[in-house]
Amino acid sequence: MQSWSEPSVPTLPGTADLGPVRLHDSASGTPVDVRPQGPTARLYVCGITPYDATHLGHAATYLAFDTLVRLWRDRGLAVDYVQNVTDIDDPLLERATRDGEDWTAVAERETALFREDMRALRVLPPTSYVGAVEAMDEIAAYVVQLLERGAAYRLEDDVYFSVAAAEHFGEVSRYDTDTMLRLSAERGGDPDRTGKKHALDPLLWLAARPGEPSWDSPLGRGRPGWHVECTAIALNRLGSGFDVQGGGSDLVFPHHEMSAAHGEVGTGSWPFARTYAHAGMVGLDGEKMSKSRGNLVFVSRLREQGVDPAALRLALLSAHYRSDREWLPSTLEQGQRRLAAWRLGAARGSGPSGARLLAGVRAALADDLGTPLALELVDAWCASSGDDAAAPMLVADAVDALLGVDLR
């Protein structure tokens, strides 16, 4: 699947002594130093289901992990970043039926719009951008592997994963069984289906249903479950034990828990990912922003209204990535004011020490992607005077490379 074009990223001085990035690990509930095991950092971030893209909740999540990619690159690391597109799933089919459209047309249109939004926000593209449809053969092959290992079973013509086969099941979310059952029912699972070995067992392969798309496979015609899609795509491109699994906090369970369980059993190794990082939810009018509630604010519509994507980026970065936050008109207004002030500051002939500002921004971001503090440091620099003639250019480069905002 085609990704989007990459913006230019300035190279900053003084990278030799930079330490590791510290992230809050959802699986342990503690901050951890993320230390890639070699010159390449490996990141998997769960992508969109393309039936309504891109709302501000999506944008906030992808900006968070874009910040991580920028920090790794600033440390001289190569980054192998994989993102999927769930371009076949029940919500997509339901939207296409509701609107009287072909599901493939909906998926292609919304995926293209997502790419345009990411490019406008200057998000660095993934190394591999993979749709479920194009990965159908490898996903089916992984399900076959789980069957052969005795970790999956057939229920009528469908195939389910047995959570009892995964020794470490539950260690990603750390939720109790009652919470898991509730979230499974709310987030696409079928805990009440008769005949399953355990109510939490997730679907691996859905046998062909009348009127629904399906694909030939060694399992029979059908299509994959959601969780195993990401497992297969991640393992085939990053291998087991990759550095960071990222996504929104609503993916902790069941998606990331189940993907990890599939990976553990299929490879015989643990952990599936060494660190789990999750972005908070963006709300509107007191409710989580979601398609089911219909309370979405779309990046594309804000762009159509003339909103500068750089101001939108600053507005979203003003809250810590792990925090649940409310989207208000004042949030965007603050981003617009900040962008104007920063561009004025970068256009000056001199300013306070640029090296000191760069060090401060780096330190703030390395501490669990602390964008609010980083933004405040740039605010303070712009509001102060100094005689460092090289500072405005260095600050503009730092803001571009680390925060993704072009001040020129």
Secondary structure, 3 states (H helix, E strand, C coil): CCCCCCCCCCCCCCCCCCCCEEEEECCCCEEEEECCCCCEEEEEECCCCCCCCCEHHHHHHHHHHHHHHHHHHHCCCEEEEEEEECCCCHHHHHHHHHHCCCHHHHHHHHHHHHHHHHHHCCCCCCCEEEECCCCHHHHHHHHHHHHHCCCEEEECCEEEECHHHCCCCCCCCCCCHHHHHHHHHHCCCCCCCCCCCCCCCCEEEEECCCCCCCECCCCCCEEECHHHHHHHHHHHHHCCCEEEEEEEHHHHHHHHHHHHHHHHHHHCCCCCEEEEEEECCEEECCEECCCCCCCCCEHHHHHHCCCCHHHHHHHHHCCCCCCCEECCHHHHHHHHHHHHHHHHHHCCCCECCHHHHHHHHHHHHHECCCHHHHHHHHHHHHHCCCCECCHHHHHHHHHHHHHCCCCC
